[in-house]
Amino acid sequence: MVKITILAWVSLLLVVNAQAEVYRWVDDDGRVHFGDQAPQSDQVEALDLPQSEAPKPTQSDEAFADAQRQRQQRITQVLEDERLAKEKIRADEQAKIEKRKKQCAKFSKRLSYYEPGTQFFEENDDGSRRYMSEAESSQYLSELQKQYNDHCTNG
């Protein structure tokens, strides 16, 4: 208990000493600077910064320790949430990649069945088929091959 008390007082003294003056000035190039030591310039302004929320000396050591634990738990939870979100994004991206690979493999297999000269057809609204000419079939096969190349070989 004595070590905790000493540690709390030392921490409190460090926090109090950390409340140093902060200065603001503009250099000859018009850039704004901040620092804890004022330069030799007429345009130096001492900033009145709000005090940090350090534990008050009247707080008990247990309350200080509890506040520290709660803060640490909040930080840990935020970091854990961020890690899980990043993992989910990576998993979703990997699932998309795998789905695309499967689709491309299926598409490639279907394209391998077709040969130049294969006759394709279109189905009409009444269910009848209209067979494409050799030129139309060749054009259709070329378009399918281009779609495969665009979708599956670039990315």
KENUFI-82927 format. One record per residue (C-alpha): residue in three letters; x, y, z. Coordinates in steps of 0.5 Angstrom, whole numbers. Example, Ala and Ser with C-alpha at 12.3 -4.5 7.8 and 13.67 -1.06 7.14 Angstrom:
<pts>
+------+-------+-------+-------+
: resn :     x :     y :     z :
+------+-------+-------+-------+
:  ALA :    25 :    -9 :    16 :
:  SER :    27 :    -2 :    14 :
+------+-------+-------+-------+
</pts>
This chain:
<pts>
+------+-------+-------+-------+
: resn :     x :     y :     z :
+------+-------+-------+-------+
:  MET :     0 :     0 :     0 :
:  VAL :     6 :     5 :     2 :
:  LYS :     9 :     3 :    -5 :
:  ILE :     2 :     5 :    -9 :
:  THR :     2 :    12 :    -5 :
:  ILE :     9 :    14 :    -6 :
:  LEU :     8 :    12 :   -14 :
:  ALA :     1 :    16 :   -14 :
:  TRP :     5 :    22 :   -11 :
:  VAL :    10 :    21 :   -16 :
:  SER :     6 :    21 :   -22 :
:  LEU :     2 :    27 :   -19 :
:  LEU :     8 :    31 :   -19 :
:  LEU :    10 :    29 :   -26 :
:  VAL :     3 :    31 :   -28 :
:  VAL :     4 :    38 :   -25 :
:  ASN :    11 :    39 :   -27 :
:  ALA :     8 :    37 :   -34 :
:  GLN :     4 :    43 :   -34 :
:  ALA :     9 :    48 :   -38 :
:  GLU :     8 :    54 :   -41 :
:  VAL :     7 :    54 :   -49 :
:  TYR :     8 :    59 :   -54 :
:  ARG :     6 :    61 :   -61 :
:  TRP :    10 :    65 :   -66 :
:  VAL :    10 :    66 :   -73 :
:  ASP :    17 :    66 :   -77 :
:  ASP :    19 :    71 :   -82 :
:  ASP :    16 :    66 :   -88 :
:  GLY :     9 :    67 :   -84 :
:  ARG :     9 :    60 :   -81 :
:  VAL :     6 :    59 :   -75 :
:  HIS :    10 :    55 :   -69 :
:  PHE :     9 :    52 :   -62 :
:  GLY :    14 :    51 :   -57 :
:  ASP :    15 :    50 :   -50 :
:  GLN :    21 :    56 :   -50 :
:  ALA :    20 :    63 :   -53 :
:  PRO :    24 :    65 :   -59 :
:  GLN :    28 :    72 :   -59 :
:  SER :    22 :    75 :   -63 :
:  ASP :    17 :    80 :   -61 :
:  GLN :    11 :    76 :   -64 :
:  VAL :    11 :    71 :   -58 :
:  GLU :     4 :    69 :   -55 :
:  ALA :     4 :    65 :   -49 :
:  LEU :    -2 :    61 :   -50 :
:  ASP :    -7 :    59 :   -44 :
:  LEU :    -8 :    52 :   -45 :
:  PRO :   -14 :    48 :   -40 :
:  GLN :   -11 :    44 :   -35 :
:  SER :   -11 :    37 :   -36 :
:  GLU :   -15 :    32 :   -32 :
:  ALA :   -10 :    29 :   -27 :
:  PRO :   -13 :    26 :   -21 :
:  LYS :   -14 :    31 :   -15 :
:  PRO :   -10 :    30 :    -9 :
:  THR :   -16 :    29 :    -5 :
:  GLN :   -18 :    22 :    -9 :
:  SER :   -16 :    16 :    -5 :
:  ASP :   -11 :    11 :    -8 :
:  GLU :   -16 :     6 :   -10 :
:  ALA :   -20 :    11 :   -14 :
:  PHE :   -14 :    13 :   -18 :
:  ALA :   -13 :     6 :   -19 :
:  ASP :   -20 :     4 :   -21 :
:  ALA :   -20 :    10 :   -26 :
:  GLN :   -13 :     8 :   -29 :
:  ARG :   -16 :     1 :   -30 :
:  GLN :   -23 :     3 :   -33 :
:  ARG :   -19 :     8 :   -38 :
:  GLN :   -14 :     2 :   -40 :
:  GLN :   -20 :    -3 :   -41 :
:  ARG :   -24 :     3 :   -45 :
:  ILE :   -17 :     3 :   -49 :
:  THR :   -17 :    -4 :   -50 :
:  GLN :   -24 :    -5 :   -52 :
:  VAL :   -23 :     0 :   -57 :
:  LEU :   -17 :    -3 :   -60 :
:  GLU :   -20 :   -10 :   -60 :
:  ASP :   -26 :    -7 :   -64 :
:  GLU :   -21 :    -4 :   -69 :
:  ARG :   -18 :   -11 :   -70 :
:  LEU :   -24 :   -14 :   -71 :
:  ALA :   -26 :    -9 :   -76 :
:  LYS :   -20 :   -10 :   -80 :
:  GLU :   -20 :   -18 :   -79 :
:  LYS :   -27 :   -18 :   -82 :
:  ILE :   -25 :   -13 :   -88 :
:  ARG :   -20 :   -18 :   -90 :
:  ALA :   -24 :   -24 :   -89 :
:  ASP :   -29 :   -21 :   -94 :
:  GLU :   -24 :   -19 :   -99 :
:  GLN :   -21 :   -26 :   -99 :
:  ALA :   -28 :   -29 :   -99 :
:  LYS :   -30 :   -24 :  -105 :
:  ILE :   -23 :   -26 :  -109 :
:  GLU :   -25 :   -34 :  -107 :
:  LYS :   -32 :   -33 :  -110 :
:  ARG :   -29 :   -29 :  -116 :
:  LYS :   -24 :   -35 :  -117 :
:  LYS :   -29 :   -40 :  -117 :
:  GLN :   -34 :   -36 :  -122 :
:  CYS :   -28 :   -35 :  -127 :
:  ALA :   -26 :   -43 :  -127 :
:  LYS :   -33 :   -44 :  -128 :
:  PHE :   -33 :   -39 :  -134 :
:  SER :   -27 :   -42 :  -137 :
:  LYS :   -29 :   -49 :  -137 :
:  ARG :   -36 :   -47 :  -141 :
:  LEU :   -31 :   -43 :  -146 :
:  SER :   -27 :   -49 :  -147 :
:  TYR :   -33 :   -53 :  -149 :
:  TYR :   -34 :   -48 :  -155 :
:  GLU :   -30 :   -48 :  -161 :
:  PRO :   -30 :   -44 :  -167 :
:  GLY :   -36 :   -46 :  -171 :
:  THR :   -41 :   -47 :  -165 :
:  GLN :   -48 :   -45 :  -167 :
:  PHE :   -51 :   -41 :  -161 :
:  PHE :   -58 :   -39 :  -161 :
:  GLU :   -63 :   -34 :  -157 :
:  GLU :   -69 :   -36 :  -154 :
:  ASN :   -75 :   -32 :  -156 :
:  ASP :   -81 :   -29 :  -152 :
:  ASP :   -85 :   -35 :  -154 :
:  GLY :   -80 :   -40 :  -152 :
:  SER :   -78 :   -41 :  -160 :
:  ARG :   -70 :   -41 :  -161 :
:  ARG :   -67 :   -37 :  -166 :
:  TYR :   -60 :   -39 :  -169 :
:  MET :   -55 :   -34 :  -170 :
:  SER :   -51 :   -34 :  -176 :
:  GLU :   -44 :   -36 :  -177 :
:  ALA :   -42 :   -29 :  -176 :
:  GLU :   -46 :   -28 :  -170 :
:  SER :   -44 :   -34 :  -167 :
:  SER :   -37 :   -32 :  -168 :
:  GLN :   -38 :   -25 :  -165 :
:  TYR :   -42 :   -28 :  -159 :
:  LEU :   -36 :   -32 :  -158 :
:  SER :   -31 :   -27 :  -158 :
:  GLU :   -35 :   -22 :  -154 :
:  LEU :   -35 :   -28 :  -149 :
:  GLN :   -28 :   -29 :  -149 :
:  LYS :   -27 :   -21 :  -148 :
:  GLN :   -31 :   -21 :  -142 :
:  TYR :   -27 :   -27 :  -139 :
:  ASN :   -21 :   -23 :  -140 :
:  ASP :   -23 :   -17 :  -137 :
:  HIS :   -26 :   -20 :  -131 :
:  CYS :   -22 :   -26 :  -130 :
:  THR :   -15 :   -24 :  -132 :
:  ASN :   -14 :   -17 :  -130 :
:  GLY :   -15 :   -17 :  -123 :
+------+-------+-------+-------+
</pts>
